């Protein structure tokens, strides 16, 4: 089984990794540089869309019409960090889509263990988006607030290493996703995890109040005492009646990614990943996504 300390750092990688895939899966044009938390965390929904920001600062992007589909995805495990400990992750992400490109630099992710079965976290990116030859739109993306509640610890039993957790979350958008809509939304993912002595698998299913359901999974394999490889896949379905089918836009989106994490020290890790969308033609699909960064664990207080 993976050692507790380095494993917490590994989760940090996924935190930066999958949030990326998730944000782009929103179908609102913005990626989101954040993905997995150092203790088995998660990916998160999108930050403000480039088109929304363009409307604010006047440097409008000539984005392809993508409808108002509400995609969303989240990937997490069932492990929580120890009470009194925390992590902070700094990452940079790049997304290439048919009509524009986006850089999220920097993206911040922080979490703290409050109890034996509870950790809370927050994340926010700073994005830079542009169409080819056009002006750059910049801004602070959406704020994500999460509370992870562990229902079963996967490390509690040597014979049955199965874990279960739920992660209620609140998303505060920097701008309203649609005219007349509110800036806050919520989601409720449920996650399961299975630990083996030399590998780990986990996945999540859930609902986003914007009108989306999702499922996601990951397989994590240590290749040395300090290096881990992770492969992920996520699928989101828009359940809003928004006219997507009439316009020929897909209501289902599938994304995959693969990455590696290296523990530089027991409390510091560097990570990187690459991914893309597998779904059929979609103006908001990601032809390529790249994410990299560093995660640091710390002692917040003595429990």
C-alpha positions as CSV (number, residue, x, y, z in Angstrom):
1,X,0.0,0.0,0.0
2,X,1.2,3.5,-0.8
3,X,2.7,5.3,2.2
4,X,0.5,7.9,3.8
5,X,2.7,10.9,3.4
6,X,3.7,10.7,-0.2
7,X,0.2,9.5,-1.1
8,X,-1.2,12.8,0.2
9,X,1.1,14.6,-2.1
10,X,0.1,12.4,-5.0
11,X,-3.5,13.3,-4.5
12,X,-2.5,16.9,-4.9
13,X,-1.5,16.1,-8.5
14,X,-4.9,14.8,-9.4
15,X,-6.4,17.9,-7.8
16,X,-4.7,20.0,-10.5
17,X,-5.1,17.4,-13.1
18,X,-8.8,16.7,-13.1
19,X,-10.2,20.0,-12.3
20,X,-8.8,20.9,-15.6
21,X,-10.8,18.2,-17.4
22,X,-13.8,19.2,-15.4
23,X,-13.8,22.9,-16.1
24,X,-13.6,22.4,-19.8
25,X,-16.4,19.8,-19.6
26,X,-18.7,22.6,-18.4
27,X,-19.2,23.6,-22.0
28,X,-18.9,27.3,-21.1
29,X,-15.6,27.9,-22.7
30,X,-13.3,28.0,-19.7
31,X,-10.9,25.4,-18.5
32,X,-9.8,25.7,-14.8
33,X,-6.4,25.1,-13.5
34,X,-7.1,22.8,-10.5
35,X,-7.6,19.2,-9.9
36,X,-6.8,16.8,-7.1
37,X,-6.2,17.5,-3.5
38,X,-3.2,16.1,-1.5
39,X,-5.1,13.5,0.3
40,X,-7.2,12.2,-2.3
41,X,-9.1,15.1,-3.5
42,X,-10.9,16.1,-6.5
43,X,-11.4,17.9,-9.7
44,X,-13.7,20.8,-9.9
45,X,-16.2,22.6,-12.1
46,X,-15.3,25.4,-14.5
47,X,-14.2,28.9,-13.7
48,X,-15.6,31.9,-15.5
49,X,-15.9,31.4,-19.2
50,X,-13.8,33.4,-21.6
51,X,-16.9,34.7,-23.4
52,X,-18.3,36.0,-20.1
53,X,-15.1,37.8,-19.3
54,X,-14.9,39.2,-22.8
55,X,-18.3,40.8,-22.2
56,X,-17.0,42.4,-19.1
57,X,-13.8,43.9,-20.3
58,X,-14.9,44.8,-23.8
59,X,-12.2,42.6,-25.5
60,X,-14.8,40.2,-26.9
61,X,-13.6,36.8,-28.2
62,X,-15.1,35.5,-31.4
63,X,-16.1,32.2,-29.8
64,X,-18.1,29.6,-31.7
65,X,-21.7,29.2,-30.6
66,X,-21.8,26.4,-28.1
67,X,-25.3,26.6,-26.6
68,X,-25.9,26.7,-22.8
69,X,-25.4,23.0,-22.0
70,X,-24.5,22.4,-18.4
71,X,-21.7,19.9,-18.3
72,X,-19.8,19.2,-15.1
73,X,-17.6,16.5,-13.7
74,X,-15.7,15.7,-10.5
75,X,-13.2,13.0,-9.5
76,X,-12.3,12.1,-6.0
77,X,-11.3,9.3,-3.7
78,X,-12.5,8.4,-0.2
79,X,-9.4,9.4,1.8
80,X,-9.2,12.5,4.0
81,X,-6.1,14.2,5.4
82,X,-5.2,14.0,9.0
83,X,-6.8,16.6,11.4
84,X,-4.6,19.6,11.9
85,X,-2.7,19.0,8.6
86,X,-3.2,20.8,5.3
87,X,-1.9,21.3,1.7
88,X,-1.6,24.0,-0.8
89,X,-1.2,23.5,-4.5
90,X,0.1,25.9,-7.2
91,X,-0.4,24.9,-10.8
92,X,-0.5,26.2,-14.4
93,X,-2.7,24.8,-17.1
94,X,-3.1,25.2,-20.9
95,X,-6.2,24.3,-23.0
96,X,-6.4,24.4,-26.8
97,X,-9.9,24.4,-28.2
98,X,-11.3,24.9,-31.7
99,X,-11.9,28.6,-31.4
100,X,-9.5,29.8,-28.7
101,X,-6.7,28.9,-26.2
102,X,-6.5,29.5,-22.5
103,X,-3.8,29.6,-19.8
104,X,-4.7,29.3,-16.1
105,X,-1.7,30.8,-14.3
106,X,-1.6,30.6,-11.4
107,X,-4.3,28.3,-10.0
108,X,-4.5,27.9,-6.2
109,X,-5.9,24.9,-4.3
110,X,-5.9,24.6,-0.5
111,X,-7.3,22.1,2.0
112,X,-7.3,21.4,5.7
113,X,-8.3,18.4,7.8
114,X,-10.8,19.5,10.5
115,X,-11.6,16.2,12.0
116,X,-11.0,12.4,11.7
117,X,-13.5,12.2,8.8
118,X,-13.7,15.8,7.6
119,X,-11.6,18.0,5.4
120,X,-12.5,21.4,3.8
121,X,-11.0,23.0,0.8
122,X,-11.1,25.9,-1.7
123,X,-9.7,26.6,-5.1
124,X,-9.6,29.5,-7.6
125,X,-7.7,30.1,-10.9
126,X,-6.4,33.2,-12.7
127,X,-7.1,32.7,-16.4
128,X,-5.8,34.3,-19.7
129,X,-7.8,33.4,-22.8
130,X,-7.6,34.5,-26.4
131,X,-8.6,33.6,-29.9
132,X,-5.9,33.4,-32.6
133,X,-4.6,36.9,-33.3
134,X,-7.1,38.5,-30.9
135,X,-6.7,40.4,-27.6
136,X,-6.2,38.5,-24.3
137,X,-9.0,38.4,-21.7
138,X,-7.9,38.0,-18.1
139,X,-9.6,37.5,-14.8
140,X,-10.1,35.6,-11.6
141,X,-12.2,32.4,-12.1
142,X,-14.9,30.8,-10.0
143,X,-14.4,30.1,-6.3
144,X,-15.0,26.5,-5.3
145,X,-15.7,25.6,-1.7
146,X,-15.8,21.9,-0.7
147,X,-16.4,19.8,2.5
148,X,-15.4,16.2,2.2
149,X,-17.1,13.8,4.6
150,X,-15.6,10.3,4.9
151,X,-18.2,7.5,5.5
152,X,-15.8,4.6,5.4
153,X,-12.0,4.7,5.7
154,X,-10.3,2.5,3.0
155,X,-7.4,2.0,5.3
156,X,-9.5,0.9,8.3
157,X,-9.4,-2.8,7.4
158,X,-6.6,-5.0,5.9
159,X,-9.1,-7.4,4.4
160,X,-11.6,-4.9,2.9
161,X,-9.8,-1.8,1.7
162,X,-13.0,-0.1,0.4
163,X,-13.7,3.6,1.2
164,X,-16.7,5.8,0.7
165,X,-17.1,9.6,0.9
166,X,-19.4,12.4,-0.1
167,X,-18.2,15.9,-1.0
168,X,-20.9,18.7,-0.9
169,X,-19.6,21.7,-2.8
170,X,-20.5,25.3,-3.6
171,X,-19.4,27.2,-6.7
172,X,-19.4,31.0,-6.7
173,X,-19.1,32.2,-10.2
174,X,-17.3,35.5,-11.0
175,X,-20.1,36.2,-13.5
176,X,-23.6,34.7,-14.0
177,X,-23.4,31.6,-16.3
178,X,-26.5,32.7,-18.1
179,X,-28.5,36.0,-18.3
180,X,-30.8,36.3,-15.4
181,X,-29.3,33.3,-13.5
182,X,-27.6,33.4,-10.1
183,X,-23.9,33.3,-9.4
184,X,-24.0,30.3,-7.0
185,X,-24.6,26.6,-7.7
186,X,-24.0,23.4,-5.9
187,X,-23.0,19.8,-6.5
188,X,-23.1,16.5,-4.6
189,X,-20.6,13.9,-5.7
190,X,-20.2,10.5,-4.0
191,X,-16.9,8.7,-4.2
192,X,-15.6,5.2,-3.7
193,X,-12.0,3.9,-3.4
194,X,-10.3,0.5,-3.4
195,X,-6.8,0.2,-2.1
196,X,-4.4,-2.6,-3.1
197,X,-0.9,-3.2,-1.8
198,X,0.6,-1.8,-5.1
199,X,-2.2,0.1,-6.8
200,X,-5.3,2.2,-6.1
201,X,-8.6,2.8,-8.0
202,X,-11.3,5.3,-7.2
203,X,-14.2,7.1,-8.9
204,X,-17.2,9.4,-8.4
205,X,-20.8,9.9,-9.5
206,X,-23.0,12.9,-8.8
207,X,-25.2,15.8,-9.8
208,X,-24.6,19.5,-10.5
209,X,-27.5,21.9,-9.8
210,X,-26.8,23.6,-13.2
211,X,-28.3,20.6,-14.8
212,X,-25.7,17.8,-15.2
213,X,-25.0,14.3,-14.0
214,X,-21.6,12.7,-14.3
215,X,-19.4,9.6,-13.6
216,X,-15.6,9.4,-13.5
217,X,-12.8,7.0,-12.5
218,X,-9.1,6.8,-12.0
219,X,-6.3,4.1,-11.7
220,X,-3.2,5.0,-9.8
221,X,0.0,2.9,-10.0
222,X,3.3,3.5,-8.2
223,X,6.3,2.9,-10.4
224,X,8.9,3.6,-7.7
225,X,9.0,4.8,-4.0
226,X,8.7,8.4,-5.3
227,X,6.8,8.3,-8.6
228,X,3.2,7.5,-9.4
229,X,1.3,7.3,-12.7
230,X,-2.4,8.0,-12.9
231,X,-5.0,7.5,-15.7
232,X,-8.4,9.1,-15.6
233,X,-11.7,9.1,-17.6
234,X,-14.8,11.2,-17.0
235,X,-18.2,11.5,-18.7
236,X,-20.8,14.3,-18.2
237,X,-24.4,14.5,-19.5
238,X,-26.4,17.6,-19.7
239,X,-30.0,17.1,-18.5
240,X,-31.2,20.6,-19.2
241,X,-33.8,21.1,-22.0
242,X,-31.7,23.7,-23.7
243,X,-32.3,23.0,-27.4
244,X,-28.9,21.3,-27.9
245,X,-30.3,18.4,-29.8
246,X,-32.1,20.7,-32.3
247,X,-28.8,22.6,-32.9
248,X,-26.9,19.4,-33.3
249,X,-24.8,19.9,-30.1
250,X,-23.9,16.8,-28.2
251,X,-25.4,16.3,-24.7
252,X,-22.6,13.9,-23.5
253,X,-19.0,14.7,-23.1
254,X,-16.1,12.3,-22.4
255,X,-12.6,13.3,-21.4
256,X,-9.4,11.3,-20.7
257,X,-6.1,12.3,-19.1
258,X,-2.9,10.7,-17.9
259,X,-0.2,12.1,-15.6
260,X,2.7,11.5,-13.2
261,X,3.6,12.7,-9.8
262,X,7.1,12.8,-8.2
263,X,7.6,13.2,-4.5
264,X,10.6,15.5,-4.2
265,X,10.4,15.2,-0.3
266,X,7.9,13.6,2.0
267,X,5.9,16.9,1.9
268,X,6.6,18.4,-1.5
269,X,5.6,16.9,-4.9
270,X,5.6,18.0,-8.5
271,X,3.1,16.8,-11.0
272,X,2.1,17.0,-14.7
273,X,-0.6,15.6,-16.9
274,X,-2.0,15.7,-20.5
275,X,-5.5,15.1,-21.7
276,X,-8.1,15.6,-24.4
277,X,-11.8,15.2,-25.2
278,X,-13.0,12.0,-26.9
279,X,-16.5,13.2,-27.7
280,X,-17.7,14.0,-31.2
281,X,-17.4,17.4,-32.8
282,X,-18.1,20.1,-30.2
283,X,-17.0,23.8,-30.2
284,X,-16.0,23.5,-26.6
285,X,-14.1,20.3,-26.8
286,X,-10.4,20.3,-25.7
287,X,-8.0,19.2,-28.4
288,X,-5.2,19.3,-25.9
289,X,-4.9,20.1,-22.2
290,X,-1.6,20.3,-20.2
291,X,-1.4,20.9,-16.4
292,X,1.6,21.0,-14.1
293,X,2.5,22.3,-10.7
294,X,3.7,21.7,-7.2
295,X,1.9,20.7,-4.0
296,X,3.1,21.3,-0.4
297,X,1.8,19.6,2.7
298,X,2.0,21.4,6.1
299,X,1.0,21.2,9.7
300,X,-1.8,23.7,10.4
301,X,-2.0,23.0,14.2
302,X,-1.6,20.3,16.8
303,X,-4.8,18.2,17.0
